[in-house]
Amino acid sequence: MSERIKLKGITWNHPRGLDCLIAASNEYAKQTDVDIEWKVRTLQEFADASISELAKKYDFIILDHPHVGQVALNGCLLPLPDNADLANNSIGGSHESYIYNGISWAYAVDAACQVAVYRPDLKLPIPKQWKDFFASDARSYKSITPLKPVDAFDALLTLLASLNETFPAAQGVFFDPQKTASCLSLLRRLYQLSPPEAVDWNPIDVLDLLSTTNDFAYSPCLFGYVNYIRPGFRDNTLSYLDLPTFDNSNIRRSILGGAGVAVSAQTSHPDDAIKFATWISSEPIQSSIYLQNEGQPAHLGSWNKLKTDKLYHHFFNGVYNTMSNAWTRPRDEWFLGFVDDVCLIFPDFFRNNIECDTFVAHLNSLYLKHYK
């Protein structure tokens, strides 16, 4: 009997990021001679941790697409073979987001974008347009928005994408001053309608509050997690919706999230690792064991099947339009440093009531500092 192959991977610490990988790996172990052990890092580390350092310790890294510009330069990941199935079955550009300079650095296994979510059992009104949050009765929505710095910045990008803005807006200017000031004004209003602690909360914090208390009923802009529609996952189930729209516009566009499975260039078993990455990103696995164990598929075939599913349509149909039109964040090497610096100043925008025009100028100065 041949000795079994032992591989290690790292993902992020939530059932959506872990349980599906453990279940799928256990099934894969039954079919092959490959055993995979998974470790976790926090959601913040998922955005921040050095992929090159993780690649020294793990065979698989579950990552976010803005990292691919850096990994393409430092060579810490294994280039993956072209995958025609994923290329032809990508929702919202999920597969394409991991292709940089014509090379696939990961296969999409999880698709997400910023969407709206609500508690259907509370039967409260749901805003249709962003201007509704400025109405005198806006507190009747019992809304809450995750405004941890990286989530606030993502929400700003989503609002601008919904205005069909392009990045950079002009030569030497990442953000259009007028449109960005308008979107910041809206973000400030969402902050005013939320508890002050919202500047420390990420989407998981808000989804847990929505599903375990009656204090809040709606969140207009956060990364969706399919887990919360499942009975029993939390005390109360949630349902998802496409984003509100701006006045005189039907555009629902959000920044792309999700995750891809990458293979370390230092793995001792590259062929076996690539086979697993191909297997777990395929539609039959995405639609079955991956989904059934808290996963959120990235395969378009899975999304199309689940749009009409009795349970899962509350997520996959509810956000389909926004997901299909998702916008891919910049992936060039400079962008992650830019985001880090923006996140350092975003809490002060809310807490110190900084003028929107002044804050836009700060953002654009940071862009000039980092852009290469």
Helices and strands as residue ranges (DSSP letters): E 5-12, H 15-31, E 34-41, H 43-48, H 51-54, E 60-63, G 65-67, H 68-74, H 84-88, G 96-98, E 99-100, E 103-104, E 107-110, E 114-118, G 120-122, G 130-134, G 138-141, H 149-162, H 177-192, G 196-200, H 203-212, E 218-223, G 226-229, E 239-241, E 259-263, H 270-280, H 283-285, I 286-290, H 291-292, H 300-306, H 313-316, H 320-324, H 334-351, H 356-370
